[in-house]
Amino acid sequence: MDKSHLGDRVVAGILLALAVGMFLYTLTFPGTLQPTDPGTAAFPRILAVALAALAVVLLLRPSEVALLPERSGAFPVVGIVVLTAIYAAVLPILGFLILTIVYLAGALLLMKVRKVVYLVLVPVVLSFALFGLFGLLLEVPLPYGLPERILT
């Protein structure tokens, strides 16, 4: 096992312990009297489970697998910053779903991801999952465009 993979394992263990502690702490949160109200513990629990899942992925991944392609230089970093600024400026106009799909695909392209399945599947699935979680389940007000109006 190389040194960088050992570091990944240590970080994954720390993150997993943090996620378990975070979830256990939410058990002390007050309950709710309304059956449709998820309560104050819902969002922290979702985050704890997501953190735990990502920590397990990091812990179990083979050392020879690179999660992201190697890329040197400032271009990807500057590109992501510019892309994020454009995303924030245009979000109220185009709405969450369409713009988030375009934003994520653009970010993947800047990171040199070239497989079409990743460039299409990841942004679409992640955008709809985030919209479902925040926009529908947690009722966080998101900028609506045509697709969001159709879905709600």
Buried (B, 14 or more C-beta within 10 A) or exposed (E): EEEEBEEBBEEBEEBBEBBBEBBEEBEEEEEEEEEEEBBEBBBBBBBBEEBBEBBBEBBEBEEEEEEEEEEEEEEBEEBBEEBEEBBEEBBEEBBBBBBBBBBBBBBBBBBEBEEEEEBEEBBBEEBBEBBEBBBEEEEEEBBBBEBBEEEE
